[in-house]
Amino acid sequence: MPKGLLERFIYSQGSDNQNRQLEWITLYDIAPGIVRGLEYLHQCCNTRILHFDIKPHNILLDWIFCPTFFDFGLSKLCERNKSIVSMIGARRTAKYIASKVFFQNLGGVSHKFDAYSYGMIVLEMVGARKNINV
């Protein structure tokens, strides 16, 4: 993927947002591309794929800034008629986990887990900064 990681393009380089590397229109085009990818994984495949590690570091951009997911190391397959899968023992990037799940035992989770992570990515894209400075 010629453009590399999404995270490379969404964070400001300076203290103000004037140093944003992408135009708003490009960011506006990337966001629905991520949603289309999630929709494909969750609804269009014969077996539902739950990624569970959606973050800017796991999204690659092609030459026209079309996003593609990678790093399916934490993903789970889920039957179409089921909505909850077990995540016992899973490790993830804390800032992309819904706080309700983070502070409870990671027992059963659904595709809504990926939707929350998407929301965090959009907030980072709009704010041009990481939500948590670890």
C-alpha contacts under 8 A as a table, 3 or more apart, distances in Angstrom:
res1	aa1	res2	aa2	distance
1	M	4	G	5.73
1	M	60	L	6.33
1	M	61	L	5.95
1	M	62	D	4.79
1	M	63	W	7.17
2	P	61	L	7.00
2	P	62	D	5.41
2	P	63	W	5.59
3	K	60	L	7.29
3	K	61	L	5.22
3	K	62	D	5.51
3	K	63	W	5.82
3	K	65	F	7.13
4	G	8	R	7.52
4	G	60	L	5.32
4	G	61	L	5.57
4	G	62	D	7.33
5	L	8	R	5.61
5	L	9	F	7.57
5	L	56	P	6.87
5	L	57	H	5.92
5	L	58	N	7.10
5	L	59	I	5.78
5	L	60	L	4.60
5	L	61	L	6.24
6	L	9	F	5.54
6	L	10	I	6.62
6	L	56	P	5.12
6	L	57	H	6.48
6	L	58	N	7.82
6	L	59	I	5.62
6	L	60	L	5.86
6	L	61	L	6.34
6	L	67	P	7.85
7	E	10	I	5.46
7	E	11	Y	6.68
7	E	56	P	4.66
7	E	57	H	5.58
7	E	59	I	7.96
8	R	11	Y	6.78
9	F	20	R	7.64
9	F	21	Q	5.58
9	F	22	L	6.30
10	I	20	R	6.97
10	I	21	Q	6.87
10	I	22	L	7.07
10	I	124	E	7.18
10	I	125	M	5.33
10	I	128	A	5.36
10	I	129	R	7.22
11	Y	20	R	6.85
11	Y	21	Q	7.84
11	Y	124	E	7.60
11	Y	125	M	7.35
11	Y	128	A	4.43
11	Y	129	R	4.79
11	Y	130	K	6.99
12	S	15	S	7.27
12	S	16	D	7.16
12	S	17	N	5.91
12	S	18	Q	7.82
12	S	19	N	5.57
12	S	20	R	5.06
12	S	21	Q	7.27
12	S	128	A	5.31
12	S	129	R	6.17
13	Q	19	N	5.80
13	Q	20	R	7.11
14	G	17	N	7.29
14	G	18	Q	7.96
14	G	19	N	6.15
16	D	19	N	6.71
17	N	20	R	5.51
17	N	128	A	6.76
20	R	23	E	7.39
20	R	128	A	6.95
22	L	26	T	6.26
22	L	27	L	6.70
23	E	26	T	5.34
23	E	27	L	6.52
24	W	27	L	5.06
24	W	28	Y	5.97
25	I	28	Y	4.87
25	I	29	D	6.25
26	T	29	D	5.05
26	T	30	I	6.25
26	T	65	F	7.53
27	L	30	I	5.03
27	L	31	A	6.35
27	L	125	M	7.09
28	Y	31	A	5.66
28	Y	32	P	7.33
29	D	32	P	6.05
29	D	33	G	6.67
30	I	33	G	5.07
30	I	34	I	6.45
30	I	65	F	6.69
30	I	66	C	6.36
30	I	67	P	6.42
31	A	34	I	5.32
31	A	35	V	6.61
31	A	122	V	6.92
32	P	35	V	4.90
32	P	36	R	6.12
33	G	36	R	5.08
33	G	37	G	6.30
33	G	66	C	6.44
33	G	67	P	5.93
34	I	37	G	5.09
34	I	38	L	6.33
34	I	67	P	6.08
34	I	68	T	7.46
34	I	118	Y	7.73
35	V	38	L	5.03
35	V	39	E	6.03
35	V	118	Y	7.76
36	R	39	E	4.97
36	R	40	Y	6.13
37	G	40	Y	5.11
37	G	41	L	6.32
37	G	67	P	7.98
37	G	68	T	7.15
37	G	69	F	7.43
38	L	41	L	5.10
38	L	42	H	5.98
38	L	114	D	7.67
39	E	42	H	5.14
39	E	43	Q	5.48
39	E	44	C	6.88
40	Y	43	Q	5.48
40	Y	44	C	4.70
40	Y	45	C	6.42
41	L	44	C	6.31
41	L	45	C	6.02
41	L	48	R	6.09
41	L	49	I	5.05
41	L	50	L	6.85
41	L	51	H	7.92
42	H	45	C	6.95
42	H	48	R	4.97
42	H	49	I	5.67
42	H	50	L	6.54
42	H	111	H	6.91
43	Q	48	R	6.42
44	C	48	R	7.67
45	C	48	R	5.76
45	C	49	I	7.45
46	N	80	R	7.27
47	T	77	L	6.44
47	T	78	C	6.10
47	T	79	E	5.49
47	T	80	R	5.96
48	R	77	L	5.78
48	R	78	C	4.99
48	R	79	E	6.02
48	R	80	R	5.87
49	I	75	S	6.78
49	I	76	K	5.92
49	I	77	L	4.80
49	I	78	C	6.20
50	L	75	S	5.37
50	L	76	K	5.21
50	L	77	L	6.29
50	L	78	C	7.19
50	L	110	S	7.72
50	L	111	H	5.93
50	L	114	D	7.19
51	H	54	I	6.63
51	H	72	F	6.13
51	H	74	L	6.52
51	H	75	S	4.15
51	H	76	K	6.57
51	H	114	D	6.75
52	F	74	L	6.01
52	F	75	S	5.58
52	F	76	K	7.75
52	F	92	R	7.75
52	F	113	F	6.62
52	F	114	D	5.75
53	D	58	N	7.42
53	D	71	D	7.88
53	D	72	F	7.58
53	D	74	L	6.49
53	D	75	S	7.37
53	D	92	R	6.51
53	D	93	T	7.41
53	D	96	Y	7.89
53	D	114	D	7.44
53	D	117	S	7.82
54	I	58	N	6.28
54	I	59	I	7.62
54	I	69	F	7.81
54	I	96	Y	7.52
54	I	114	D	6.32
54	I	117	S	5.77
54	I	118	Y	6.72
55	K	58	N	5.42
55	K	59	I	6.83
55	K	96	Y	6.95
55	K	117	S	6.71
55	K	118	Y	7.45
55	K	121	I	6.36
56	P	59	I	5.38
56	P	121	I	6.58
57	H	60	L	7.92
58	N	69	F	6.02
58	N	70	F	5.56
58	N	71	D	6.15
59	I	67	P	6.10
59	I	68	T	5.52
59	I	69	F	4.74
59	I	70	F	6.24
60	L	67	P	5.56
60	L	68	T	5.16
60	L	69	F	6.36
60	L	70	F	7.25
61	L	64	I	7.50
61	L	65	F	4.80
61	L	66	C	5.32
61	L	67	P	4.67
61	L	68	T	6.32
62	D	65	F	5.06
62	D	66	C	5.39
62	D	67	P	6.76
62	D	68	T	7.88
63	W	66	C	7.41
71	D	74	L	7.82
72	F	75	S	5.09
74	L	90	A	7.39
76	K	85	V	7.66
78	C	82	K	6.55
78	C	83	S	7.24
78	C	84	I	7.81
78	C	85	V	6.77
79	E	82	K	5.39
79	E	83	S	7.80
80	R	83	S	7.54
82	K	85	V	7.95
83	S	110	S	5.55
83	S	111	H	7.17
84	I	108	G	5.59
84	I	109	V	5.21
84	I	110	S	4.71
84	I	111	H	7.89
85	V	108	G	5.16
85	V	109	V	5.54
85	V	110	S	6.30
86	S	106	L	7.64
86	S	107	G	5.39
86	S	108	G	4.46
86	S	109	V	6.42
87	M	90	A	5.46
87	M	106	L	5.57
87	M	107	G	5.47
87	M	108	G	6.04
87	M	109	V	6.79
88	I	105	N	7.77
88	I	106	L	5.48
88	I	107	G	5.32
88	I	108	G	7.83
89	G	106	L	7.51
90	A	106	L	7.68
92	R	96	Y	7.87
92	R	97	I	7.48
93	T	96	Y	5.91
93	T	97	I	7.04
94	A	97	I	5.45
94	A	102	F	7.39
95	K	98	A	7.98
95	K	120	M	7.97
95	K	131	N	7.39
95	K	132	I	6.69
96	Y	116	Y	7.24
96	Y	117	S	4.86
96	Y	120	M	6.27
97	I	101	V	6.80
97	I	102	F	6.07
97	I	113	F	7.16
97	I	116	Y	7.18
97	I	117	S	6.48
98	A	101	V	5.43
98	A	102	F	6.13
98	A	113	F	7.07
98	A	116	Y	6.28
98	A	117	S	7.61
99	S	102	F	4.78
99	S	103	F	6.07
100	K	103	F	5.75
100	K	104	Q	6.43
101	V	104	Q	5.18
101	V	105	N	7.01
101	V	106	L	6.21
102	F	105	N	7.47
102	F	106	L	7.20
106	L	109	V	7.37
109	V	112	K	7.69
109	V	113	F	6.69
110	S	113	F	5.84
111	H	114	D	5.57
111	H	115	A	6.80
112	K	115	A	4.80
112	K	116	Y	6.25
113	F	116	Y	5.38
113	F	117	S	6.55
114	D	117	S	5.06
114	D	118	Y	6.23
115	A	118	Y	5.03
115	A	119	G	6.42
116	Y	119	G	5.10
116	Y	120	M	6.49
117	S	120	M	5.11
117	S	121	I	6.38
118	Y	121	I	5.05
118	Y	122	V	6.35
119	G	122	V	5.13
119	G	123	L	6.33
120	M	123	L	5.10
120	M	124	E	6.33
120	M	131	N	7.88
121	I	124	E	5.09
121	I	125	M	6.16
122	V	125	M	4.95
122	V	126	V	6.16
123	L	126	V	5.23
123	L	127	G	5.97
123	L	131	N	7.77
124	E	127	G	5.09
124	E	128	A	5.51
124	E	129	R	5.48
124	E	130	K	5.69
124	E	131	N	6.30
125	M	128	A	5.15
125	M	129	R	7.31
127	G	130	K	7.96
130	K	133	N	6.58
